[in-house]
Amino acid sequence: MKKTIIIGAGISGLSAAYFLKKPYTILEQKPYAGGLCASFYENGFTFDCSGHFIHIKDEKIKKLVAKLTGGIDEISRNASIYLHDKFIPYPFQANLYYLDEKTKKECVDGILKRKNIEASTSMPFADWSEAMFGKGITKYFMKPYNQKLWSFDLKKMTAEWSGAFVPKPDAQSIVKSAYSKNKVSYGYNSVFYYPKQKGCQALIDGLAEKVKINLNEKTSKIDIKNKIVKTQNGQYKYDNIISTQPLPELIKQISNVPANVKKAVSKLLCTQTRCVNIGVKSSKGIPVVLKNRHWVYLPENKFPFYRIGMYSNVSRGTAPKNSYSFYVEFSSADGKYKSSENVIKDLIKAGFIRKDDEIAGVNIIDMPYAYVIFDKNRFESLETIKSFLNKNGIFSIGRYGAWEYSFIEKNIKDAKATAERINNLQ
């Protein structure tokens, strides 16, 4: 029987193993499974690697996730943009009603005075946003928020990533939203799901119970000629590899990589992100301004972070009694986060934490691979890399393995498709 080596025990690697019907070995470099879907437990708080809320449209995947986690809650999104000391319901472009009159007028004028240019996602994101939403919406939200999120020149990044991730109401609906409250739930995440217990780790644990994992096994070299994967503990023969590690890390491990593939990898870009998890004790509960909100986007530069989320508003079980909890996200082009140590001061200043509340836990997670940057080089580079890998029986999947902007449901479905492809190989 042909054997598959799976590199990485995150959501994609575990899902691939779950669906494989042929022998496999999972190699995970860390002492625990989960990757960026792992959860951490401190002083009664459950922290994820930022907001790992689960977005599912496929009923079969929903049933599988519910079964593996021991139960999920269905939650109707309550997300906001915090701008000019006001909360505007998400998405910004469909809720202009809540803006001050000056900002509202700029946004409405912008949509009405758009240039007659067809908006193509191959355009630079900054230009695409103006073509789609006009200058006002771009000025107040799309440009400043995405600049903070991506830490990259929005003129050099295309809008190809936007897909389902940026709601696109038509011009008439946008203008209408300035004069009456919007009642339409836009976006792929208008309803989302979260495990009833243990955070996102519940899904990892459910999968891990069904498969066998070799922990503390970091891949060091892949010999594609002799089909051997080497780790610090030994070596493994293989017929196929499913790799879920970041694509650049995979290529570094392969011997005798062609020059054109190395060049293609050098053109792949991504952001780096720091997630600061904070647990707060307070007999008064979460401040009223954040009550029931699930996450908040912060486009203004007075905040160094671009988004905060409230774990305890999503699931009460993520914080002890008389406590509440946050995740706070920063982006960086070079892995430096000078302002992150002041995050608690910034949250207090904004009124998101009371001055007399007690900080009961802080957990910092750095993600050197966070958001994949879509630029003019990405597609061609991926074609070159994937062609080389597939010729050598290597399938690179997952958010960083496929080098894409994805989510848990897609990771599971892509892992299933890859497993079925291998199942069907002679």
Secondary structure, 3 states (H helix, E strand, C coil): CCCEEEECCEHHHHHHHHHCCCCEEEECCCCCCEHHHCEEEECCEEEECCCCCECCCCHHHHHHHHHHHCCEEEEECCEEEEECCEEEECCHHHCHHHCCHHHHHHHHHHHHCCCCCCCCCCCEHHHHHHHHHHHHHHHHHHHHHHHHHHCCCCCCEECCCCHHHCCCCCHHHHHHCCCCCCCCCCCCCCEEEEECCCCCHHHHHHHHCCCCEECCCCEEEEECCCCEEEECCEEEECCEEEECCCHHHHHHHECCCCHHHHHHHHCCCECEEEEEEEEEECCCCCCHHHCCCCEEECCCCCCCCCEEECHHHHCHHHCCCCEEEEEEEEEECCCCCCCHHHHHHHHHHCCCCCCCCEEEEEEEEEECCCCECCECCHHHHHHHHHHHHHHCCEEECCCCCCCCCCCHHHHHHHHHHHHHHHHCCC
